[in-house]
Amino acid sequence: MSNREMSELRSTISRLKQCVGDLRTRYGETPAVHRLANDVERLDIDAVELDECAAVPAQGRGAPIIDRSEVVPVPDTPYDPSLWDDADDEGVGGYHGHRL
């Protein structure tokens, strides 16, 4: 992120803080105003963190390149129910032949 971009981000966050302050004056400490204030604070924290980290080289940016040879097709047809005969349902504790 260039100095200009970072400066613009900091300026925008500052304007957001002012807007949230104006909303707080108008609406008081409502939950919505509180959430907005938290969101702006999080943006401020993230901007500082971003400003402190090193920039990612151009080749590291963007969407990851997918190697089509690694893509495994998953069929839309239903699985054979016998595959699940001995399986337990996680969180339920399993059936083990017992009826609920």
Buried (B, 14 or more C-beta within 10 A) or exposed (E): BEEEEEEEBBEEBEEBBEEBEEBBEEEEEEEEBEEBBEEBEEBBEEBEEEEEEEEEEEEEEEEEEEEEEEEEEEEEEEEEEEEEEEEEEEEEEEEEEEEE
